[in-house]
Amino acid sequence: MAPHTAHGTKGTLVAEKKESLLGGFKAFLMRGNVIDLAVAVVIGAAFTNIVNSVVKGIINPLVGAFGTKDLEGYSSCLKDPCKVVNGEMQGIQIQWGLVLSAVLSFLITAAVVYFLMVLPMAKILAKRAAHDKAKESVEETLEISELEVLKEIRDHLVAQRGPSTGSTAGSGAGGGTHSTS
């Protein structure tokens, strides 16, 4: 019976460990930054498709209109001849048009991200920082002003009470002295 209890305890520990693993995984998935990252990846993939379509559908044909063929069609041959024979390329071909097209896609993506996302966000953050700094200086000024007003009130009360307190203290002291004499 004791071995069965030990096995039952071991089974419970395994179940608890699985439960804690699943709970930890669920907590990981429910954190906001994981969901934000997933959304960013999906939107980034969709945005990449848009940029690639613009490059392939508009920019490459425009280059082809000024050149002799579509941008991706430009290539050079390192080892002659660069011909397709029986479905295989003969020679060593460098497809620099394809690379240039990819570079253009990257530059367009980087420009859009910078000008439509990074730059506006930097301006917003700079305005927020300036606003927070101005707010802090106003609060410091108010604190200093309040402190100055309180000091002036104290000084004014001391000035009003000072002579009367001094004469009262003198009278009390004189009266006390007077009665002892």
Solvent accessible surface area in square Angstrom, and as a share of the most:
residue,aa,sasa,rsa
1,M,190,0.85
2,A,77,0.60
3,P,104,0.65
4,H,131,0.59
5,T,86,0.50
6,A,63,0.49
7,H,128,0.57
8,G,37,0.35
9,T,72,0.42
10,K,134,0.57
11,G,37,0.36
12,T,70,0.41
13,L,106,0.53
14,V,72,0.41
15,A,60,0.47
16,E,100,0.45
17,K,133,0.56
18,K,123,0.52
19,E,122,0.55
20,S,71,0.46
21,L,115,0.57
22,L,120,0.60
23,G,38,0.37
24,G,42,0.40
25,F,116,0.48
26,K,128,0.54
27,A,59,0.46
28,F,93,0.39
29,L,76,0.38
30,M,128,0.57
31,R,126,0.46
32,G,47,0.45
33,N,93,0.48
34,V,33,0.19
35,I,84,0.42
36,D,95,0.49
37,L,117,0.58
38,A,54,0.42
39,V,78,0.45
40,A,58,0.45
41,V,95,0.55
42,V,103,0.59
43,I,105,0.53
44,G,32,0.30
45,A,56,0.44
46,A,53,0.41
47,F,45,0.19
48,T,60,0.35
49,N,97,0.50
50,I,105,0.53
51,V,5,0.03
52,N,50,0.25
53,S,71,0.46
54,V,55,0.32
55,V,1,0.00
56,K,119,0.50
57,G,50,0.48
58,I,99,0.50
59,I,41,0.21
60,N,1,0.00
61,P,63,0.40
62,L,95,0.47
63,V,50,0.29
64,G,17,0.16
65,A,81,0.63
66,F,183,0.76
67,G,36,0.34
68,T,123,0.72
69,K,94,0.40
70,D,65,0.34
71,L,4,0.02
72,E,50,0.22
73,G,38,0.36
74,Y,37,0.14
75,S,36,0.23
76,S,53,0.34
77,C,45,0.27
78,L,123,0.61
79,K,127,0.54
80,D,118,0.61
81,P,71,0.44
82,C,39,0.23
83,K,126,0.53
84,V,100,0.58
85,V,70,0.40
86,N,148,0.76
87,G,70,0.67
88,E,118,0.53
89,M,84,0.37
90,Q,71,0.32
91,G,31,0.30
92,I,94,0.48
93,Q,62,0.27
94,I,78,0.40
95,Q,88,0.39
96,W,109,0.38
97,G,0,0.00
98,L,85,0.42
99,V,97,0.56
100,L,75,0.37
101,S,4,0.03
102,A,63,0.49
103,V,66,0.38
104,L,48,0.24
105,S,15,0.10
106,F,139,0.58
107,L,97,0.48
108,I,46,0.23
109,T,35,0.20
110,A,42,0.33
111,A,42,0.33
112,V,38,0.22
113,V,52,0.30
114,Y,100,0.38
115,F,122,0.51
116,L,125,0.62
117,M,104,0.47
118,V,74,0.43
119,L,57,0.29
120,P,52,0.33
121,M,105,0.47
122,A,51,0.39
123,K,118,0.50
124,I,89,0.45
125,L,94,0.47
126,A,62,0.48
127,K,150,0.63
128,R,145,0.53
129,A,61,0.47
130,A,62,0.48
131,H,120,0.54
132,D,67,0.34
133,K,152,0.64
134,A,52,0.40
135,K,113,0.48
136,E,104,0.47
137,S,56,0.36
138,V,84,0.48
139,E,84,0.38
140,E,103,0.46
141,T,80,0.47
142,L,99,0.49
143,E,114,0.51
144,I,106,0.54
145,S,48,0.31
146,E,104,0.47
147,L,92,0.46
148,E,82,0.37
149,V,80,0.46
150,L,111,0.55
151,K,82,0.35
152,E,117,0.52
153,I,86,0.44
154,R,135,0.49
155,D,76,0.40
156,H,110,0.49
157,L,83,0.41
158,V,90,0.52
159,A,65,0.51
160,Q,111,0.49
161,R,155,0.57
162,G,31,0.30
163,P,97,0.61
164,S,58,0.37
165,T,70,0.41
166,G,43,0.42
167,S,68,0.44
168,T,89,0.52
169,A,62,0.48
170,G,41,0.39
171,S,75,0.48
172,G,49,0.47
173,A,65,0.50
174,G,35,0.34
175,G,38,0.36
176,G,37,0.35
177,T,84,0.49
178,H,148,0.66
179,S,90,0.58
180,T,117,0.68
181,S,122,0.79
